[in-house]
Amino acid sequence: MICYLCLKPIKEDTTWSNFLNPQHRTICDHCDDKLEQITQPFCQKCMKPTADQKCSDCIRWEQHFGQDPLERNVSIYTYNEYMKDLIARFKYRGDYELINAWKKNVRETFKEHFKNQDLSIVPIPLGDDRYSIRQFNQAEAIAILLTEPIHHILTRQDGQKQSKKSRRERVFSNNPFQITQPSPKSILLIDDIYTTGTTIRQAASLLKERGAEHVQSLTLIRS
Amino acid sequence: MKTTPPLIEDLARRFSTKLLLKHELNLSEHRFQYLITHQHIERVPGISSALNFHQCNRCLNKNQMLFGKIPQRNSKSIIYCKKCIQMGRVSTKEPLYRWTGPMPMRHNVANPLKWRGILTPLQEKASQKMVESVNNRSKLLIYAVCGAGKTEMLYAGIQEAIKQNKRVCIATPRADVVRELAPRLRRDFPTIHSAALYGGSTERDLNNHLVIATTHQLLRYENSFDVMVVDEVDAFPYHRDKTLPKAVARASKSDSTQIHLTATPRRSHKLQIATKQIPTVSIPSRYHGHPIPTPTFQAILRLNDSLEKDKTPTKITRWINEKRTNNRRFLLFAPTIQLAESLAEKLDMPYVHAESPYREYLIKQFRARNFESLITTTILERGVTFPSIDVAVIQADHHVFDEAALIQIAGRAGRSANDPTGDVTFFYEYKTNAMIQARNYTILKNKEAKRCTV
């Protein structure tokens, strides 16, 4: 057994509990320590670290839309330096199997917040050009971890990379998504990083136009 | 004779004798297709698989645990190599490209060496041996103590090779060493084209005369070099990683000269020396002729305990204060990053380790004498030279300090001819074999050196 992050063997003491109930560890303690989970206090709506009930971003979104298409976002990790390196390795170098390191926490978070809500899981799609370079969609990779049926009802026209745009450009850029069929009622959007929340809301507003009533999101990182 | 068009010549210089990914070629789709249809480049599968057993054709990794799978919705999963992914992904869908077009030309330099120093008789001997082995395309092991002046011994051999229009590579496991060697070689060989390659360097090798690279960078080469010099063959990760020596062999031409340099040969090399399987020159003395400083042992009762309790034993503080009052600059070696960090805090000194973000900057500042002392982990144990410093090892009995590490650390002191003596002190709680062997090594080498000069 090796750690998916540092690729070194995971040393584990054999105890009665893990002998009788073997669980495959995917990450070593050393690497696990470097990942930082989001802790209180944070915005109850988007999990941005803040002392207020609702952060200024979310208030602005509500002013912008009247009624915000996104009900709630849940994220797991903070975007610290270590995570930035990992995301670079995951997305830009294409080390797909890094998702295994986050598997346990993604599943636990899903159980904690979204269990028994009868949600349809929709990963944020990737444009064709970028898909052909990367050979996988990072949002779909995270969605697969949930072992629930996945609905591929969105498509995307490639635009400029989000990370190369300013906040203003991001917020007011045109909706890059298209929808292929009417939307189910309750949606859980999946993506890797929630930064300004624009991408998620563009997808959410399109889904709402086509019949969705509740849209929530689960993202790996809140930056 | 048909001449190659300038564009093709240009591309040949960039791509020949390398194995590159498509994005590393950095070509427009149009040019890429042109090169493929005219058979100037050919595809090499990135991963070879037989019966579900994979091998990466770039880093030669065969460890099945280090292959990843990317599931595909409509086709077979993609297999990729995780070991070398930092250099860009190699997979069953992402092949490597090999230049098969006309070979590039390299202009000849008649007298590249501009260094006018004088070698000691021992250095001269090694230097001659290297020239011989460049001419005979043979192997040579140079077994020279720290501070013997290894780089200068290579000069005549490099000059000879470049005169014959051969391509030379100096490979070393450590990026710090590349960064230190490259400016020296450029100063002494100012008229040749050279490239310094390490993770994060921006230089490009355009079929240059001389390439100074980390051993990892050689994963991108095949059949490229006529003379391959591997410095510090015993250093991590080269001696631990089975694939790096293979990669070095692949980067060299089949009839190449192989020169290995070491101050602290590992068992396999020692065996080859003893059984005369590899021609060896031994240089037991330093270029300035003064003996290597012998380590002093300082036992401290309950050292490990007090360090754990965040106390610095008085023997150590006394040593530091003594250096400070005498205006001596010094390096403190710590076995772990945590200890380096806590010592740095208590003693109010800067510290470096492999992952510290200011590593290059701190080393530069220390070299420029902008601070008097530096705490370091084993990353500064070898290859880097600071003119006149003293050295102390905290917890010399820790398992990271093996014989080779301790010899290398002791070798940091007394490097300059103006100040050939230096103090090397090992602070420890339990004496280890590695410490005794390291001390015996310096005593033995100093005796050998005396015999050579008489």
Interface residues (C-beta under 8 A of the other chain):
Chain A: I2 L7 R89 R93 G94 D95 Y96 E97 Q135 F136 I144
Chain B: M65 L66 G68 K69 I70 P71 Q72 I78 Y80 K82 K83 I85 Q86 G88 R89 S91 K93
